[in-house]
Amino acid sequence: MDETIRREMLAFLPRLRRFAYGLTGSVHDGDDLLQATCERAIRHIDQWQPGTRLDSWMYRIARNLHLNDLRAKGVRGQHLASIDPVEHGTVDGVRAAEAQMTFEAVRGFVDRLPEEQKTILLLITVEGLSYREVSEMLELPIGTVTSRLARARLALKAFVGGEEPTPTPEPAR
């Protein structure tokens, strides 16, 4: 690309940005449109007719890209229902922070479990394996899997309640 054309494009950017903001009504969308316009202009600079106004050509590119985007949104909009952010999960910072703290506390409680209980708890509750699959994988009787899972759940309940779980001996095999 010729140095003169590059300088003209750079000088024109503030005006093109203002135009893009005006078309989209949004700083974010305007910046996206500005970028897309510049990319298209650079990629297709051979289509610009020297001696004509570069700014007019780039305005047309921006307008056409914007219209294409509106049409695409119109087509997509016919198939997608709008989402009310109040109804559908706006981010509540307090709840998000509480959830993170709860997760970290539970993770800490799980780490305090004996390895045999922790392994079974994670395989069943996190990985979604069945008792039978865990029994076969660890080569344990299904009753042992069930009792270890029950003890793990009781221990977690005690931890959450602020108590130390009462150790229960492993049944003899």
C-alpha positions, 0 to 999 in steps of 0.5 A: 500500500502506498505511503500517501494512502496510508497517511490519508487513512490514518488522518481519516480514522477519527472521523470514521470512528465518529461515523461508526459510533453514530451508526451503531449507537455504541462505542464497542460496536462502533470500534468493531465496525471501525476495525472491520472497515479498515480491514476491508479497505486495506484488503481491497485497496486495489478497488479504490479508484485513485483520484476519488475521495478515499474518505467517501469510499471508506464511509461506504464500506462502513455503511455497507458493513453496518447494513449487512450486520443489521440484516444478519441480526434481523435474520438471527433475531427471528429465530432467537428470543430476547433475553431479559437480563433480570430474569436470566442470570445477571451477575450478582457480585455478592452471590458470586463471591459467596459461591466462590467462598463456599466452593473453596470451603467445600474443596478444603473439606473434601481434601481433609477426607481420608483418601479412600473416601475422597476418591469414591466421593469424587468418582461418584459425585463429580465424575458421575460414575455409578457405584458399580463402576467405582466398585469394578474400577477400584476392585472393591465390593459394592458395599464398601463403596457404599459405606465409604461414600456414606462416611464421606458424606457424613464427614462433609456434613460435620465439617460444614456444621463446624464439627469434627467428624467422628472417625468410624473404623473401616469395616473388616473384610 
